[in-house]
């Protein structure tokens, strides 16, 4: 059973930084891609960024140049470094992976950007 656990969320002032982590278990981590999504109150969940099993990355236009992904296969963890945070980045952030059996989501971590 694949399990994903996010951590690292919190309250930060505009212009600040946070690093989110997504720890995976129950899978061969080095062969999976991991995506990050976010959902603000009253809005649909939206794509934020994706890192492939080979380390290739893709970002939503709204976060390009501010967010960056990395992965540590030895720790079964993907990191989302978020810099220059804006109030509109406030949301619950989820990581997701997929295998032949379906999609797997973490429980989410809250990020609040406010002065």
CORDAJO-V866489 format. One line per field, one symbol per residue. burial: # if it has 16 or more other C-alpha atoms within 10 Angstrom, else .. A space follows every 50 residues. Layout:
burial: ???
This chain:
burial: .######.#..#.#..########....##.#########......#### ##....###...#...#####....#####.##.##..#########... ...###.#######.
